[in-house]
C-alpha cells in the first residue's frame, strides 16, 4: 500500500513523488537506476500523474526487481526491506545506511544552495534586506535586461496565471525576485560586488 504522496526531490527522502519543473509528458514513463544505498537488482519507473489527479504534473516512482518477482514497490526503504528479507538478513543496518547517505546528500545540497546564495529562513530575509537597503526592490524589467539572461513566461492552466522565470548565464533558474535579491547579495559579500553593480 502506498500512502498519499508528498513532494520531495529524488534522492532526498523516502516518498515516491517529486515536483519537477517543466515536465515533458512525452518523456514518461522512463526507467531510472537505483539510488545510492539501495540494493542492486532493482529498477525504478518514473511516471506522471494524469491531468485529472490532484497531483497532476508531478512525477512518482515505483520500483520493481529486475527478476520480476516484485513490482510497484513505493519507496526505497520498502525495496531495501523486501530485498533483505528475501536474503534472510536484517534490513535495519541497510536502512540506516540509506538514511545516512540521504542525509549527507541533503546536507551537500544545502551547502551548494548556500554557496549560490539560496538561503532560507532568517538568513534569507536579512540578506534580502541588505540588498534592498542599497539597491531597492529588484524589478522584473531590470532582470529582463540583464546581459546574457533569458526571461521565460509559463502559462499555468491549473490557476490560469503566468509564471515568469529568469534564467541566468549559467543556466540557473529564478522564479522569485526575492530569491534573486538574496543570491545577488551573497555574491556581493563573496567578493563579486563589481559584477553585481555592473548588472544593476
N, C-alpha and C positions, 0 to 999 in steps of 0.2 A: 504494500500500500504506500502510495506517495502522497505526502501531506500537501496542502495548498502551498504553492511556491512563493518564495520571496526572492528579491533580486540579489545577485552577487556577481562579482567578476570571476571568470573561470580561474580556478586555482586559488581562490581566496576563501573558500568555505565549503560547507557540506551540501548546500542547496543545489537543486538541479536546474535553476533558472538564472539566466543572465539578461541584463538590459544592455544591448549593444546598439550604438548609433548607426543609422543608415543601413539597416539590414536589407539585403537584396534577396527577395523570396526565391529567385532563380538559383541561389547558391545552396538552398536547403532542400531536403536533408543532406548532411555531409558527415563523413566519418572523421573522427579525431582519435588521437592516441591517448593513452592513459596519462594521468597527471603524475608528477613526482610523488613517490611514496605509495602509489598503487601497485598491485601485482601485475606482472606480465601475463599475457594470455587473455587480455580483455581489450575491448574497443568501445568507443562512445559514438553515439549518433546525435548530432545537433539537429533540432527541428524548430520550426517557427510555430507559435500559436496562431491559429486562424483569426480572421478579421472579426468573427463573432465572439471570440473569447475576451474576457476582461483583461487577459494578459496579451492581447493582440500586439504583434510586433516583437514580442520577447522571444528569446531563444531558450529552449530547455534541452537537457541532455539525458539520454537513457543509455545505460551501459549493458553490454552483452559479452558473455565469454566467447572467445573465438571458436571453441569446440561446439558451441550451440547449446550447451546444457543449461545455461542461464541467460535469460533475456529480460529486457525492460527493468533493469535494476536502477533505482532512482539516484543514489548518492555514492560517492567514492567510499565512504565508510561502510555502506552496505556491501559494496563489492569486496572490500577487504575482509569483512566478516564471513561472507559466503566462501571466499577463496580459502581462508584459513580453516574454516570448518570442514571444507572438502578435503583438506590435507591433514585433518586431525590435530591442529595446533591452535593455541590460544590466540585470538585476534587482538587482544588488548595491547601487546607491545607494538604490533604493526600499526594499529590505530593511533597509538601515542606518537609513533614516529611520523605518521602522516600529519597529525596535528602540529607537530614541531616544524615540519617542513612548510606547512601552510602559514604558520605564524611568522616564520622567517621571511617568506615571500611578501606577506602583508607589510612587515616592518621595512623590507627593502623598497617596496613601492612607496611607502610613506616617505622614506629618505629621498627617493627620486623626486617625488612631488614637491617636497620642501625645497630641494635644490633648484627646482624650476619655479619656485615662488607660489606653489599651490598649497597654501596653508589652510588650516581650519580653525574654527573657534575664535578665541580672543586674539590669538596671534594674527589671524587673517584680518580681523576688524581693525586692529591697531595699525597694521601695515597699510591698509586702505586709507585710513585717516591721515597717516603721514604723507601719503601720495596726494591726497586731496588738499591738504594744508598748503602744499606747494603748487600744484597744478590745477586744482579744482576738479570738478566731476569730469570723467572721461566720457566723451560723446561719440556715438556711432559714426557720424560723418567724418570725424577726425581719424578714427581707426580705419575707416574705409579708404582713407588717403595714405595710410602707411605704405611706404615703398616696399614692393615685393609681397605684400599681404593680399589675400583674397577674401572677399566677402560673399557668403552664400546665403540664400533665403530658402528655407524649407517649410513647405505647407504641411501643417499638422491637421489631418482630417478629423481626428478624434475631438479636437477642441476648436476647430475652424479658425486657427491662428497661424501666423507665420513666425517661425523661429529664425533668428539671424545668427549665423555662425561666422566667426572670423578665424582664418587660417593663417598662421604666421609663416615666416620664410623657412622654418624647419619642419613644417607640416603639423605643428601643434594646433589643436582646435580650442577655440574660446567661444563659449556661448553666453557667458555673463560678463558684463563690463567690469563688475566688481572683482571678479577673479583676475581679470587682466590688470586692473589697477594694482592689485596685490602683487602680481608677478613682476610688474614693471618696477615697483618699489623695491622688491628684493634684488632685482638686477642692479638698481642704483646702489644699494647697500653692499653689493658684492663687487663693486668697482666698475660697473658699466654705466656710470652716470652720463658720460658723454654721448653714448649711443642712444640712450633713452631720451635725453633732452633734445637730441637732433630729430628724433622721430616726432616728438610732441611740439 
